[in-house]
Amino acid sequence: MQRWNHVAIVGVGLIGGSIGLALRERGLATQVIGIGRRPERLRKAKSLGAVTATSQAINEGVAGADLVVVCTPVAEIAGHVLEAAAAAQRAILTDAGSTKESIVKAVEAKLGKGNRFVGGHPLAGSEKSGVENARADLFEGRVVVVTPSRKTDSDCLSTVADFWSGLGASVLVMSPAEHDKALATTSHLPHLTAAAVARVTGQDELPLTAGGWRDLTRIAAGDSELWTQILLENRGHVLKSLGQFEKTVAAFRVALERGDRRKLLQLLTEGKQVRDAVGN
């Protein structure tokens, strides 16, 4: 398991803060530098032990870094990776963005032969945000997808995979396009669905919400601006997944309109079988 002298984390919120806490608790980094725009959030990250020092400037914070992890909103990641790469010319770079294809293409188009970037996405988020919700064990037993391209250096890929494994995660390697296609159905469509169900619920009906409604709509409480960015970044794949979802909803509607018990039972059973295969 590799140990780092200097890890820089750009964006010390839930994910970035959890990375810092995990590195420090496991003794995997000597210095963990938190980088962000807001001094009060950086002070909070340091007071919680997620970082050892802070900086409001990427070029200063990443200077001398061995590894840079960018955990900012998806629309900002490529720019932050490129800024960090210019200031930390020996560092390996990765990110934690929920979309990958556009980010990887944008970064690789600029870095060219000097590419030291490997895309990453920990499937360990929450509807909660902020470093105050960070946990050292957030990645334990969770999947982190790393997304190399044909331009990715094999040593950098191994190093980034080892980094996430060191935080307790199981690493899955996929292409950026494969990642975005799959996550459209497993992450982005569920958020749309949760938001839609929450949106159609009347204020007078809220006292009647119980476990089912709360379980289904929990993720709708996530940051709306962040999710707008994610959905637009991956809109092609999301639209395809949404189309499949609409066909299924239409099948449920037809079964109900016709009072077709057999079809309704079939649709519910097929959904149950898929959910049961995942486990708790």
Secondary structure, DSSP 4 states (H G I P E B T S, - for coil): ---EEEEEEES-SHHHHHHHHHHHHTT-EEEEEEE-S-HHHHHHHHHTTS-SEEES-HHHHTTT-SEEEE-S-HHHHHHHHHHHHHH-TT-EEEE--S--HHHHHHHHHHHGGG--EEEEEES---S--SGGG--TTTTTT-EEEEE--TT--HHHHHHHHHHHHHTTPEEEE--HHHHHHHHIIIIIHHHHHHHHHHHTS-GGGGGG--HHHHHHHGGGGS-HHHHHHHHHHTHHHHHHHHHHHHHHHHHHHHHHHHT-HHHHHHHHHHHHHHHHHH--
